[in-house]
């Protein structure tokens, strides 16, 4: 009878495209990995894997088994998580993925509080931009995503989490530090440092500018960087203005010489969202969502 260990072994070999890397990840020997695959093939009466010079390749039957294995293994984990919640021991696994701003400035203190009351919980957090987090969720690499931006993927369910605001900032070393406000009409005259393509921050900025009949290409983009921390470090050493989350800069306004430059046309408001695949319910992720909302709504 096919068991979870054999299915997991096959899955890891298929994902890693390597017997040796799968053996390392599962803490098994390569002969043990080969035996598990051989027994699984015998049980199913099909050949699943072909060895090649570049590693391993799945046969057509192997590709079909892989698709089902991914679903079965995820259901196994969901079952464990739900059983653990029923016994109130919470020793499940929670795989989170968050956009850069959320991962750096919002989630660490929240996860610390969650861990205090769920000590047995295994928690991991991936940090990518919003577009990549959506992809990881759809690929089944994470249970729950936390992103900023616009809810525009019809395959996902978006649950509002926190309100946020994008602000224009500069550093005291810059010649623009004397500015208190800027009109959007004059913004193209200033060198800007903004987030990279795929980030929720950039998507919200684009949407806001378009609502004011301004295209991103109308602006003087000096640099696009992959994190808010990179933007802040860049601004400390240049004459430029950055666009970042207020949550990422609030402490730096007091301690590190940054200043918010107000926009004459008003604030750039946005939200952080929890994202899940539509139609898939998971007691463990819902438990975390309820906890997070209760903490931030206090």
Buried (B, 14 or more C-beta within 10 A) or exposed (E): EBEEEBBBBBBBBBBBBBBEBBBBEBEBEEEEBBBBBEBBBEEBEBEBBEEEEEBBEBBEBBEEBBEEBBEBBBEEBBEBBBEBBEEEEBBBBBBBBBBBBBBBBBBEEBBEEBEEEBEEBEBEBBBBBBBBBBBBBBEBEBBBBBBBBBBEBEEBBBBEBBEBEBBBBBBEEBEBBEBEEBEBEEBEEBBBBBBBEBBBBBBBBBBBBEEEEBEEEEBEEBBBBBBBBBBBEBBBEBBBBBBBBBBBBBEBBEEEBBBBBEBEBEEBEBBBBBBBBEEEEBBBBBBBBEBBBEEEEE
